[in-house]
């Protein structure tokens, strides 16, 4: 039940038809007696800068979840951003500070790393390769850097994108060893597909499977299918792995903490979500 005391969390993006967050958050809020609601709000890019500022003038607004195509443009509209967001170059959560300031963070990478750790894989001191230096890949790179990886290799078909991520990593994590330009997975403890490859039938595999060791932990970000062709291939090699939707469910407890709500576990959220 939405009342005059309900805290509003806007889910901002365009279009809204594929939004899943309300189907996860709202059952959780209802089950736990939390007077809050996530509401999808479709906002076209040309209207977004003005709308975001007006949205946070509402007396009952508590925060916002940010999705495509607004994650990058949000950065210039905030008063304060986390190191995660600065390295990623994008933001997917905004809350209103007690002084009226807009505070932003990025949790895509946090969800990925929490999932890896919960599966028992050590991240600190590891060597990691990320294929894809776009929004999701940059967010994962930021969180792996904070978690203490020893070496981070970045590959993207667009060299400018990869180099820009390297520069941001070097600025905020100067002691981290970062390389760009190769997608060869040999010798890495963690390998991540952060490209869209696997979303469409017939896509090539993002990484040479024959070069991946069976001891390597493999992460996927594609969510359209739980076991993508890439994961099928690494599973056949004996690799432990993480499916794309794990990143989604594992980041929601971090969101809840950011919004200062009682938190929970990814398993609990999976059990109560109404995704159909």
C-alpha positions in Angstrom: 0.0 0.0 0.0 1.4 3.4 -1.0 0.5 6.2 1.4 1.4 9.8 2.1 4.4 8.6 4.2 5.8 6.2 1.6 9.4 6.9 0.5 9.6 7.0 -3.3 12.5 5.5 -5.2 12.4 6.4 -8.9 13.7 3.9 -11.4 14.9 6.2 -14.2 15.5 5.1 -17.7 14.0 4.9 -21.2 12.2 2.9 -22.2 10.8 1.2 -19.1 9.2 -2.0 -20.5 12.1 -4.3 -19.5 12.6 -2.9 -16.0 13.0 -5.7 -13.4 14.0 -3.8 -10.3 10.4 -3.1 -9.1 9.6 -6.8 -9.3 12.5 -7.5 -6.8 12.5 -4.5 -4.5 8.7 -4.1 -4.0 8.0 -7.7 -2.8 11.0 -7.3 -0.4 9.6 -4.0 0.9 6.1 -5.4 1.4 7.3 -8.6 3.1 9.5 -6.7 5.5 7.0 -3.8 6.3 9.3 -1.2 4.8 7.3 1.9 3.8 9.0 2.4 0.4 8.2 1.7 -3.3 10.2 1.6 -6.5 8.4 3.3 -9.3 9.5 3.0 -13.0 9.8 6.5 -14.6 10.5 6.8 -18.3 12.5 9.9 -19.1 13.9 10.7 -22.5 17.5 11.8 -22.6 16.8 15.4 -23.7 14.5 15.8 -20.7 16.7 14.0 -18.1 19.0 16.8 -16.7 16.1 19.0 -15.8 13.8 16.2 -14.6 16.4 14.7 -12.2 16.8 18.0 -10.4 13.1 18.5 -10.2 12.5 14.9 -9.0 14.7 15.5 -6.0 12.6 18.6 -5.1 9.8 16.3 -4.1 9.2 16.1 -0.4 8.7 12.3 -0.4 11.6 11.4 -2.7 14.2 9.1 -1.1 16.4 8.1 -4.0 16.7 6.9 -7.6 17.9 3.8 -9.4 19.5 4.9 -12.7 19.6 2.7 -15.8 20.2 3.2 -19.5 20.6 5.6 -21.1 21.3 7.9 -18.1 24.1 6.2 -16.2 26.8 8.4 -17.8 25.0 11.7 -18.0 24.0 11.5 -14.3 27.6 12.0 -13.2 27.6 15.7 -14.2 24.4 16.3 -12.2 25.6 15.2 -8.8 27.1 17.0 -5.9 29.1 14.0 -4.6 30.2 10.7 -6.2 32.0 7.6 -5.0 35.3 6.4 -6.2 33.4 3.4 -7.8 31.4 5.8 -9.9 34.4 8.0 -10.8 36.3 5.0 -12.1 33.3 3.5 -13.9 32.5 6.9 -15.3 28.8 6.3 -14.6 26.3 6.1 -11.8 23.3 3.8 -11.1 22.1 5.0 -7.7 21.4 8.5 -6.3 20.2 9.4 -2.9 19.3 12.7 -1.2 21.7 13.7 1.5 20.5 15.3 4.7 21.8 18.6 3.5 19.9 18.3 0.2 23.0 17.2 -1.8 22.7 14.6 -4.5 25.0 11.6 -3.8 25.7 9.0 -6.4 27.3 5.6 -6.5 27.7 2.6 -8.8 26.9 -0.9 -7.7 27.1 -3.1 -10.9 30.7 -4.0 -10.0 30.0 -4.3 -6.3 27.3 -6.9 -7.2 29.8 -8.8 -9.3 32.5 -8.9 -6.7 30.1 -9.8 -3.8 29.0 -12.8 -5.9 32.5 -13.9 -6.6 33.5 -13.7 -2.9 30.3 -15.5 -1.8 31.2 -18.4 -4.1 34.5 -18.7 -2.2 36.9 -17.2 -4.8 39.7 -15.1 -3.5 39.9 -11.7 -5.1 42.6 -10.0 -3.1 45.9 -10.5 -4.9 44.3 -12.1 -7.9 45.1 -11.5 -11.6 41.9 -10.6 -13.5 41.0 -10.1 -17.2 37.9 -8.1 -18.2 36.8 -8.3 -21.8 34.7 -5.2 -22.4 35.5 -1.7 -21.0 32.0 -0.1 -21.4 29.7 0.8 -18.5 29.5 -2.7 -16.9 33.1 -3.6 -17.5 34.3 -0.3 -16.1 32.2 -0.8 -13.0 33.5 -4.3 -12.4 37.1 -3.0 -12.9 36.5 -0.4 -10.2 35.2 -2.9 -7.7 37.9 -5.4 -8.4 40.5 -2.7 -7.9 38.9 -1.7 -4.6 38.8 -5.4 -3.6 42.6 -5.7 -4.0 43.3 -7.5 -7.2 47.1 -7.5 -8.0 46.8 -7.2 -11.8 44.0 -6.1 -14.0 44.0 -6.6 -17.8 41.5 -4.7 -19.9 40.4 -5.6 -23.4 38.0 -3.7 -25.6 37.6 -3.6 -29.4 37.6 0.2 -29.0 41.1 1.0 -27.8 40.2 4.5 -26.8 37.5 3.1 -24.4 40.1 0.7 -22.9 42.7 3.4 -22.5 40.3 5.8 -20.9 39.4 3.2 -18.3 43.1 2.5 -17.7 43.7 6.2 -17.0 40.8 6.4 -14.5 42.1 3.3 -12.7 45.6 4.7 -12.6 44.3 8.0 -11.1 42.4 6.4 -8.2 44.5 3.2 -7.8 48.0 4.2 -8.6 49.6 1.0 -7.2 47.5 -1.3 -9.3 49.1 -3.0 -12.2 46.9 -2.4 -15.3 47.4 -3.5 -18.9 45.3 -3.1 -22.0 45.1 -4.6 -25.4 45.0 -8.4 -25.0 42.1 -10.8 -24.4 44.4 -13.8 -23.9 43.1 -15.4 -20.7 46.1 -17.6 -20.0 47.5 -17.1 -16.5 44.5 -15.2 -15.0 42.6 -16.2 -11.9 39.4 -14.4 -12.8 38.1 -13.8 -16.4 35.0 -11.7 -17.1 32.9 -11.3 -20.2 31.6 -7.8 -19.9 30.7 -7.5 -23.6 27.3 -8.0 -25.1 28.5 -11.1 -26.9 26.1 -13.9 -26.0 23.0 -11.9 -26.2 22.2 -12.9 -29.7 22.2 -16.4 -31.3 25.3 -16.9 -33.4 27.5 -14.4 -31.5 31.2 -15.5 -31.4 32.6 -16.4 -28.0 34.2 -13.3 -26.3 37.4 -15.1 -25.2 39.5 -18.0 -26.6 38.2 -20.9 -24.5 41.1 -23.1 -25.2 43.4 -20.6 -23.4 41.4 -20.6 -20.2 42.6 -22.8 -17.3 40.1 -25.1 -15.5 41.2 -23.4 -12.3 40.1 -20.0 -13.6 36.9 -18.4 -12.2 34.7 -17.0 -15.0 32.1 -14.3 -14.7 29.4 -13.4 -17.2 27.3 -10.2 -17.4 24.8 -11.3 -20.1 21.4 -11.9 -18.5 19.2 -12.9 -21.4 20.0 -16.5 -20.9 21.4 -18.0 -17.6 23.9 -20.4 -19.2 25.2 -18.6 -22.2 27.3 -20.3 -24.9 30.4 -18.9 -23.2 29.5 -20.3 -19.8 28.6 -23.7 -21.4 32.1 -23.8 -22.9 33.9 -22.9 -19.6 31.8 -25.3 -17.6 32.9 -28.0 -20.0 36.5 -27.1 -19.2 35.7 -27.5 -15.4 35.8 -23.8 -14.5 33.8 -22.4 -11.6 31.6 -19.6 -12.9 29.0 -16.9 -12.1 25.9 -16.3 -14.2 24.8 -12.8 -15.3 21.8 -12.5 -13.0 24.0 -13.1 -9.9 25.4 -9.6 -10.4 21.9 -8.2 -10.3 20.8 -9.9 -7.2 24.1 -9.5 -5.4 24.1 -5.7 -5.9 20.7 -5.1 -4.4 21.8 -5.7 -0.8 24.4 -3.0 -1.4 21.7 -0.7 -2.8 19.6 -1.2 0.3 22.5 -0.3 2.5 23.2 2.8 0.3 19.5 3.9 0.7 19.7 3.1 4.5 17.1 0.4 4.4 17.4 -3.0 6.2 19.4 -5.2 4.0 19.1 -8.9 3.1 20.8 -11.6 1.0 20.8 -12.3 -2.7 19.2 -15.8 -2.0 16.3 -14.2 -0.1 15.7 -11.7 -2.9 15.7 -14.5 -5.5 13.2 -16.4 -3.5 10.7 -13.6 -3.2 11.2 -11.8 -6.6 8.1 -11.8 -8.9 10.0 -12.0 -12.2 7.6 -14.5 -13.6 
